[in-house]
């Protein structure tokens, strides 16, 4: 019996697409999902490209770095708004600490949160196309913290597809 490779190809492509979508949408198997949105920490996000650093003033006093998956980086570089589905942005945050070696310098202290935004315009239609995840020590924060995500973004950056971070040149 001859196997028709052309008949198998669409199924293989579909399975690969589903697997890739899970990773692109921030859904890794080894972490818990955020309440409300079901967003998970993306696999290997620490290897993603830097979009921009940031410093939060009091009361947070944090240093932050926003990373993006390939789709997000391409959207930033081409100034594409709205961001395309499959964009994933990850914000790393640490306590802002004075460097013990060099007085004018700041360094990251203890990690505080990892925050994730996932663009899926159908799944998250009621929140501007974005799903949110806030993680502390690798575990999702409680539902009350996730209830505040979209309202904050909607009030301040609706005209930038609900994203605060701008690309650092």
Residue, then its C-alpha position, 0 to 999 in steps of 0.5 A: x500500500x502506497x502512502x500518499x504524502x500529500x494527504x498527510x501534509x495538511x494534517x502535519x501542517x495543522x498540528x505544527x500550527x497548533x503547537x506553534x500557536x500555543x507557544x506564540x500565545x504564551x501557553x507553556x505546559x509547565x506553568x499555571x494559567x492566570x485567572x480570568x485570561x488563562x495566560x501562561x508564562x511563555x517557554x524560553x521568554x528570557x531569551x526574547x529580544x529587549x523592547x525597552x527598559x523602564x524605571x517605575x518611581x515610588x511607591x513601586x521603585x522598580x526596574x523593568x525590562x519588556x521583552x517580545x516574541x518575534x511577532x511582537x518585535x517585528x510589529x514594533x520595528x515596523x510600527x504596526x498598530x494594532x499589534x498582530x494576533x500572536x504578539x506576546x510581550x513580557x515585562x520583568x520587574x525587580x526592586x530598584x537598588x543602589x549599586x554597592x560598587x558605584x554610587x550613581x548606578x542602580x541595579x536590579x534587586x529582588x524580582x517582583x513580578x513577571x507580567x505577560x500580554x498576549x494578543x488574540x483579538x477573538x479570544x480576548x475581544x472584550x479586553x481590546x484583544x489582549x489577555x493578561x497574566x501577572x506572575x509572582x515566583x512563577x505562579x499567577x497572582x490572584x484574580x483581584x490583581x488580574x481584574x485591574x489589568x485592562x482598565x488601567x491599559x484602557x484608561x491610559x494607552x487606548x490609542x496605542x493598542x493598549x500597550x504602554x511600552x514604546x520601542x527603545x531605539 
